[in-house]
Amino acid sequence: MESLTRITADPGVCAGQACVRGLRIPVALVLKYLAAGKSVEEVIHEFPELEPADIAECLRYASWLASGRSVALPPAA
């Protein structure tokens, strides 16, 4: 798997949940919006700090986790 550069984990940000680029936007929240049928454009409208590449990486991260593997995340900058 190519490395994840947009997903970070920091104990001081959202209690250590995987977040997008150190922002206080958890990957799980992005995935919940997508699972509810929101489009990428609608998610970005809700969270203007996000970029399409952030959402694509959230999906790659979720796919990796769903395969039963773990992945080390870089700390938030």
N, C-alpha and C positions, 0 to 999 in steps of 0.2 A: 504494500500500500504506500502511495506517496505520502509524505509527511503532512501532517495537519499543521498549518501555520496560522490559521484564523481562529482556532478553538483553543481556549486557554483554561486553566484551572488555578485558582488562587484562594487559599483558605480565607483571605480577607474580603473576597468578592463573592457575594451570593452564597456564603457558607461553603465555598469550595466547589460548587456545581460547575460543570463545564459551561463556559460562556463564550460569546463571540467577541474576539479581540480584546478581552479584558473589560468590555463594556458590561454593564449590569443587565445584560440580556441573555438569560440562560438558553442553551441549545434546546432544552426540553420545551420552553415556551414557543420558540420558533417552530418546532416540530408539531406542537399542539395546534397552532394556527394552520399549518399545512394539512394536518390530519382532519381538521374541521372543514376543509375545502377551500381555504383561502389561497389565492394565487400568490406567486412570488411578488408581483406588483402590489397586491393588497398588503402583504406583510411589510414590505418596504414603506408603504404609505403609513402604516401604523408605527413603524420604527425607522424613521428616516436616516438613522445612523448606519443602518445595514446597507450592504451592497449585494447584488446578485451572487457574487462569489462567496459571500458569507453563508448564504442560504444553501448553496450547492455543497459547501463544506459541512454544514450541519447534517445534510443528508448522507454524505460520505461517512461521517462519524457515526451516525445512527446505523448505517449499513454494517460498518465494521463491528460495532457492539452487538448487533443482532446475530452476527455470525459466531458469537460466543468467544470472541477474542477480546483482549484488552489492549489499550493503546495509551502510551505515556503522553501527557499533554504538557506543553511548555507553560511556565508560569506567565501570568499577565505582566506586561511591560509597564 
